[in-house]
Amino acid sequence: MIERRWTTRTPIHLDVEVLCQGAGMLPCKALDIGLGGVFLRTNPAEILPDPNVELFFLLGAGESRIKHKIKAKVVRATTQG
């Protein structure tokens, strides 16, 4: 499959929680990120057809870690993440 990204992705290893309507919070790992999106490793069977989700993650070190929340859209689900 040919990737059609308009921005480059940077490898990352970050714990993320995905809030899906009807499924609650789903734990996953962010494997790469860029201006155009993020690749999350999770069980694709847990992502419901509603593509609108919220992502929760912590950034920072030690006591200065801050929890962030962003709205996102599921554009593809595969067995790889």
Secondary structure, 3 states (H helix, E strand, C coil): CCCCCCCCCEEEEEEEEEEECCCEEEEEEEEEEECCEEEEECCHHHCCCCCEEEEEEEECCHHHCEEEEEEEECCCCCCCC
